[in-house]
């Protein structure tokens, strides 16, 4: 199998999140291949996508969907089910939504690197935090249909890979499938050029992520309001949340993010992450992390070496954790921890899975009516 025989698919590329960074890594593993996605916004995505052969769906013609993919939720599955089947040795899918339903030929293997099963179906309560009544009513009506469709899509997959132990457990609960765990890699370069963002003070805790209810940013901001002597920098928040010691900045360039990681007292997060790349990215600069003891952070943090856990995520609990957080760490040990999540190790493991799955499909003993091979396009 040659690298050109592997096609990459990803839900949508309209933001700069951890899943989008991993999807870009997949194109680095298989350079020159097609990159299929439902929606693509070059201005909102990572600059690296400009060098990729991006193939968006017909839905990409709707500007509103590019700006806010959540508005496309009722029709987003059509971005995959109305496309012609892909003919290649394998399709490697990066998904936490619909891309696992990409249609493939009978001879094409489908391997899914799963960031999480669709949150709006299987973790509805978390997904609906801070959502409008209209969204709640719409999802309540759509969820049964989306659930049945998603279950059929999962059956068309030959191999599931999870990015963390918590996601592997969710895949098992959602689909009854045992997924191998391969942690995502750190790709940020600590040695590259840094630029200080405007308006950022000296001495600060840092939190990075999109504004979502389950991300827990509101509790962090409330906690720092009780600690006027401490500063919090929020990357990817709401401007109106800025205050005397809370600094919200958006549209941060890579050089600015590197500066923030390098100068922060710690990377701080109480979000329920599927894996959470930002602590490892901060660790690669020798910066420790202070994280909620849950989800993917159980995989990514080595307590006492690369940071500490927060046991109590109430406002008072966050205050206590920040105020007692040690200010001196062994930066060399922190960097060594981050080095475990290397691109080279990720590439080796994932390519081996793809190769093994292709070889297994070629074995007649693995072809039967109950296999994904036989159920390939039941989501049509």
Beta strands, then each sheet from edge to edge (+ up, - down):
strand 1: 6-10
strand 2: 34-37
strand 3: 53-56
strand 4: 90-95
strand 5: 109-114
strand 6: 159-162
strand 7: 180-181
strand 8: 205-208
strand 9: 232-235
strand 10: 246-249
strand 11: 266-269
strand 12: 289-292
strand 13: 307-310
sheet 1: 3+ 2+ 1+ 4+ 5+ 6+ 7+
sheet 2: 10+ 9+ 8+ 11+ 12+ 13+
end
